[in-house]
Amino acid sequence: MLSLLLGGGWLLIYARHRRAAYLPEGRIVSADVESLGMPGKPLFSKKFQLVGQPDYLIATRAGLIPVEVKSSKTPPHPYPSHVLQLAAYCLLVEETEGHSPPYGFIKYPDRMFQVPYTLDLRHTLLETLDAMRADLIDLAEVHRNHNETRRCLVCGYRGSCGEALV
């Protein structure tokens, strides 16, 4: 009886969480969010030397679909950096599952965007990864590319950045 109550309680939390997050239809396979408490293993690609974990992986008829949740103000179109982050998760799903997801989702507070995972997007991602690795090898100077204090406040490199706005 206790296990039935506990299981039912978990299902209620799961259902509330799904509604609150406005997730696409499908079964949540993993969630990298504290409130749901069902973290999955990070996805890893040895071929591309890439690791990451989307906020959600949803099992659908189309396959595993990554969902990335953003708390920033909802833009008219997804930010390019967010699209590339989602593309990286799509590449990781492709590598771990053996087939590409047809799309992924970026969820902002007021809207969710379905982003097609196309060959062009995959190519752009791989070029970007190559450029980032080349910068690491060359120890190239990387400069701040924005004037947004909010971004600097939450940046993981703020402590070592000589160009932080705050």
Protein Blocks (a to p, Z undefined) as FASTA:
>chain_A
ZZmmmmmmmmmmmmmmmmmnopaedddfbdcdfklopaccddddfklopadddfbdcddf
kbpcdddddfbdcdfbdcfklmmmmmmmmmmmmmmnopacfbdcdddfkbccdddddfkl
mmmmmmmmmmmmmmmmnopacddfbfcfklmmmpcklmmpckbfZZ
